[in-house]
């Protein structure tokens, strides 16, 4: 049988068609607009996602036996606020994960409600990108829209609703809303009350590998697929990527160098660090995970290459970088503010250490190293909890760079495993669909059967030792300049 994985990203939806054994038969990508109506704001139209998915599935399955398509599932951009009225019409554009408008609401939750209470209710504290501050923002700034809300959804769940009619979400994506009791995997009554919403306005909760319904007849006809195709809950993009890289079970790690950057650590048991520097979320494998998330990762390199240097030849720029651990230029990669571990939407990108002999290659190297150092910030929090990690998988657009993978291996001083497929969330979504349809008994079995490591980058002791000294300097920069950010924005 065949399974469709839908990776609903920020710039495009990527659809993947997978056979039961993990063989990828086809991949299709469809772009859609991203809107910035005010500085720091970030929105998209859910209708654009749906149009792209319909066209994408039609193209994806054009040359296959459509009767063999058994299931569809998702990996989706997290935290976005999608609100529907009583006619199932989208009320306003979705407010996305990287939107920074909710400073006042985030401060209210953290300082008035209190971080201790938030952590007690949800296992997390408020971040500007989370969904609860967005709900409060609409309540405070668009009361007429807030009054019309019938259904509150996350981005991928809008697709599941359009496909099947099921008003659903999964535990991993719901974990990033700040209205979900992660430990007990249910909605937090306290947080619903704080946000001024009811249990009827939020979706039914599923594990990521559970079936939520089948294709609606009219949708099946439009897509040219059987009505029996099962729609499976799916997961937030990072949890889905973790499934797609085999980061399931206990003590496994994955680093994603996408638009945002994450370090994802799977765990059989629920756990929270005392400062809530890492997110404590439910995982798509039925258990839990800790995650550090930085808002700008590969996007830092894209910004540096495209906008500043003015080139698309990333490989050529990186080819001149040969002296790892010896760069005296540092870069804080906070171009969109920062989430883990600083939780500061006012943080900004910063170069420091340039001299008259600083080269273009030094600046490029600093960007790559700055992202790796920022990931290590979260890695250090995990280590403080007694979590011992010797190796990690790696995925995302940045992981295509051999140099960047080598930098990550040496900055973290761990082995970096490269897997055969780079499809991350899309593959994870297809794997979840396969589990739901009975091809595998659970997510761990699917990962063991499908995910293949094809290369490992080992840290070099001499280079890792140099980066150890550089990291000690890097961690001093943010505290030193932190107070300036509020003055210069």
N, C-alpha and C positions, 0 to 999 in steps of 0.2 A: 504494500500500500504506500501512498504518498502523503506527505505532511507539509503544510505551509507554515513557515515562520515569518511573522511580520515584525520588523524592527522599525518602530515609529520614532525616528530621530528628530532633531531640531531643524535640520536643513532639508531632509528628504526621508521618505519611507523606503526601506530596503526589504524586498520580499524574496524568500528563499524556498525552493522546492526540494524536499529531501526524501530519499527512499528510507525504508525502515532500518537499513543497516548503517545509515549516516551518509551515504553517498549523496552529494549535492548535484541535482540534475539541472538546476537553472537558478539564476539570480537576476532580479530586476530592481532598478532604482527609479523612483519618481520624486522630483523636487517640488517644493511649494514655497510660497513667500514667508518671510519673517518680517514682522513689523516692529518699529521702534517709535511709537507715537510721542514719547518724551524721552529726554536723556535718562538712561538707566532702566527704561521700561522695555519689555520684550513680550510680544504677543503673536499668536497665530490664530487662523480661523479653522475650527474643527471641520467645517465643511470642505476645506482644502485637503485635509488629511483623508477624508472619506473619498473624495473624487480621485485622489492619487492611489488609494488602496484598490478601488474598483478597477481602474485602468491597469494598475500593476498586476492584480491577480489575473485579469483577462490575458495580459501579455505573458505572464509567468506560466500559465497552464495551456497556452495556445497549441503546443506541440506534444502534449502528453495525453494519456488516456484519462480523461477527467473522471471517469467512473472509479478510478483508483484513489482519488483524493479522499482521505478519511477524516482529516482533522486540520484545524487552523488554530494557532495560538500566537502569543505576542511577547515581545520585549518592548517596553515603551518608555519614552522620556518621562521622568517622574515629576511629582509635585504640582504639575500644571492644574489650574482651576478651570474646569469646564462646567458651565451651569445651563440647565435646560428649564423651560417653563412648562406649564400644564399641557401645552400642545406639542411637547417634545422638540420645540424650536430652541436653537442656541441663543441665549440672551445677549451675550457679548463675546468678543474674541477671548480665547483662552489666555490667561496670564501664566507665563511659562516659568520653568524652574530657575532660569537665570535672570529673572526680573527683580529689580532692586527697589521697587517703590514702597515696600512695606516696612520701612525703618521704624516708624512710630508704633505700628502694630506689633512688631517684633519686640521692641523695647517694652511695650505694655505687658506682653506675655511674660517676658523674662524678669522684668523688674517689679511689676504690680502683682500679677498672678504668682510669679516667683519660679525660679528654675527648679527648686526642690519639688514644688507641686507638679510642675510639668513633667519632671522626670518620674515622679511617682505615678502620674496618670498615664504617661505614654512611653517612658524609658528614654526620652529625648528632651532637649530644650529647643526653644524657638530659633529658627534661622530664617533669614529674609526670603529664601527660596521656598520654604515649606508652604503647604496649602492652607493651614489654619490662619496665618497672618493675611493671606490673600482674601480669605472669606471675610475677615474683619475689615480689610481695606474696602471691599465692595460694600459692606454694611455701613461703613463710615462715610464713604465718598460717593456711592451710587445707591442710595437707599431705595430708589424706585426699582432698580434691577434686583437688589437683594430681596425685596418683597415678592418678586415674581418667581423666585427659585423653587422649583419642584424637585429637581434632581441635581445632586452634586457628583461630578465624575472626575476621574483622572483621564489623561489623554487616550491611552490604549483602551480604556473601558468604554469610551465613546464608540470606538470601532466595534468592540464586542456587542454593544447595544444595537448598533446599526445592522450588524450581521445577523444577530439572533433574537433581539428583543429582550435579552436578559439584562436587567439592571444589576451589575455585578462588579466586584473588584477582587483582587487577590491580596493575601497577607503581606507580601513583600512590598508592593506598591502602596498599599494602605499605610504601611509603617512610616512612610515619609510625609504623611499628611498632618501629623501632630494632633490628630483627633482619634488615634487608634491605640488601644492598650496592647502593646507589642507582646508583653509577657503572656497575657491571657488570650491573645488573638481575638479581640472583640472591640467594638467601638467604645470609647471612653465617654460615659454619660456626663462626667464633669466637663470634658472638653467640648462636647456638643453644646452644653448649656453656656459655656464661656463664649462660644462663637455665635450663639443665638440661633442654632439650627436644631432640627429634630431627627430622631432615628429614621423617620420616614423619608427624609431627604438624602440619606446616604445609602449606599448599595449593600446588597447581600454579600457576605464575605466567603471566599473560597480559598482553598489551597491552590497553588499555582498550576498543579497538574490535574485539577478537577474539571469536569465537563460542566459548562453553564447552560448549554442548549445546542440546537442545531440551526442551520441556515433557514431564515425565513423564506417561504416559497418564492416571493417576488425577487429577493436578493439572489437566491440560487439560480433563478432563471436569468437574471442580468449577468451573473458571473459565468453561467454555463456549467455549473457544478451541481452534483446531486443534493437534494434537500437533506439527505442523511449525514452530510458533512458535519462533524462535531466541532463546536466552538469551545475552546478550552481557555480557562481564566488567564493564563500567562503570568508575566512577572514584570516588575520594574526593570529598566534596561540593565542596571548593574547586576541584579540577581539573575536575569536571563543570560547575560554575558558570562556570569560565573558558571551557570549550567553548561553553556556552550564551550567553556574552557575546562570543564571537569572539576571546577572548584566547588565540590559538594562533599558532605561528610564532615569530619572533624579536623580542624587545624590546617585546612588548605588555604592557599592564598592566590589572589589574582590582582594584577595591576593593569588598569586600563588607561591608555594614553589617547583618549578621544578629545572631543571639544573640551569637555571637562576631564579631570583625572581622578581616578579612585584607587584605593587599596582596599581590597575586599577579603575578609578573613572568615571562613565558614566555621561554625561551631555546632556541636550537638546540643549544647546547653545555652540558656539565656544568660547574658551578662552585660553589665554597664560599667564604664569607667567613671570614677567619682566626679570628674569635671565635665562629663558629657562632651568631651572633645571629639569622640567618635560617635557615629550614629549606631544605635543598637536596634536592628531591624529583624523581622522574620525573613527567612530565606525561602527560596522557591523549592528547596528539597524537603520541606516539611519541618526544618529545624530553624536555626537562627544564624545571624552573622553580625560582625562589626564592620563598619565601613568609614574610612576617611575620604572625604570628597573635596577636591579643589576645583574651583569654578573655571579656571583657565589652564589647560595643559597643552595639548597639541595646537590649540588655538593660539597660544603664545608664539609658537614657532611660525604658524601661518601668518600671524600679524607681523612678525619681524621680517619674514621673507617677502610677503606680498606688499605690505603697506610701507615698510621702512626701507628695506634694501631694494625692493622692486624686482623680484625674480621669482620664477616658478621652478627653477632648477635647484631644489633643496639638496639633492645628493652632491652636486658640485660644491655648494657652500660648505657642506659638512666634510668633504674630502680633504680640506685644508686643516682640519682639526686633528692633531696627532699627539699633543702633550696633555693627556688626561691627568687631572689632579694637580695641574700646575698653573691654572688660570687665576689671575688676581682680580678679575672682574666678577662681580656678583650681580644676580638679577632676582628681584622679588617678583614672582609671576602672578601678581594680583590685579590683572587687567580688568576684571569684573567684580572687584572686591574679593573676599575670601570666606570660605566656609570652614572646613576642618584644617587645623584645630583652632583657628583664631576667631571665627564667627564675627567678622568685621566687614560689612558691606562697603565701608569707606576706605578700606585698604586699596592701594594703587600699585601698579607696576613701577619698579624702581631699579635703575642701574647704579652701581656704586663701585668705585675702585679704578676708574679709567685714568690713564696717564697719556702722555704724548706718544708713547710707543704702543698703545693699545691698538689692536688690529680689528678689522671687520670679522675675522675668524674668532677672535677672542670674544667679541660681543655675541656672535652666534653660539659659541660654546657656552657662554654664561646663561643664555636662554634655556638651552637643553639641561644644563646642570641645575638651574634654578627650579625647574619643574621637578627634577629628581630629588633635590633637597627638600622641597615642599612635601613630596610624597613621604620622604623619610620622617618628617615631623609627625605624621600620623602613625607611621611604623613604630616610632619610639613610644607612642602612647600604648600601642598594643603590647609592646615588650614590657612596659611597666605593669601590665596586668598579669604578667607571668606567661604570656603566650610566646612560645618558641617557634620561630619560623626559619627554616633552612633554605627554602626555595619558593619560587612563585611562578605562576603562569603570567603571560603578558599578552595583551590584545589592544585593539584600537589602531587608528591611523598612524600614530606616532611609533607604534611597534614595528612598522615596516622599515624603520631606520636601524641598520646594524649598529651604528655608533650610539644611538640613544639607548638601545638595549644594553650595550656594554657599559655606558655611564650608569644606568639604573643598577646593574649587577654590582658595580663597584661602590656606588654611593651607599647602597643598602648592605653590601657585603654578603649577598646571598646568590644562589644559583637562579638563573632565569630560564624557564622552560618555554620554548616556542612550540606551538601546536600546528597541526597540519592545516586546519581551517582558521581563517581570520574573520569568520562571519559572526562571531560573538553573539549578540542578542538575537539575531535572526535564527541562527542555528539552535540556540537555547530554546527559543519559542517552538521551533519544529520538534525538538526533543521532548518538550513538555506535552505537545500534542500526541506524540508517539506513545508516551507513557500513559496518557489518558485513554488512548484507544487500545491499550493492552499489549503493545509490542514489547514493553519492558515492565517488570513488576514495580519498579520505583525509579526515581531520578538517578540515584547512585549507580544502578545497574545500567541505565542508558548511557551515563557518562563513561563507565568502564568499557562499554561496547563500542562507543562511537569516537571518543576523543583520543587523539594520537599525538604524542610528543615527538617532534622531528628534529629538534636541535636544543642544546642547552648551552647557555653562556655562563661560564664560571668566572667569579671575580678573580682578579690578579692581586695577590697579597700586597705587592708594592704599591699598586694604584689605589687599592682600597684603603691602605694606611694614609696615603696623601689626602684622599677624600675625607677621611675621618677628621683630619686637621682642618680641612676647608669647611666641613659641616659645623665644627665648633665655632667658626667665625660667622657662618651664615645665620645661625640661630640667634646671634646677638643683634642682627641688623633690624629685624622687625620691631622688637621692643624699643629700640633706640629712635626709630622714625615714626612709630605708631601715632603719637600725639599730633604730628604734623599733618597727617592725612585729613583729619577733620577740618583743618584750617585751609587746605588747598583745594578741596572739592568745590 
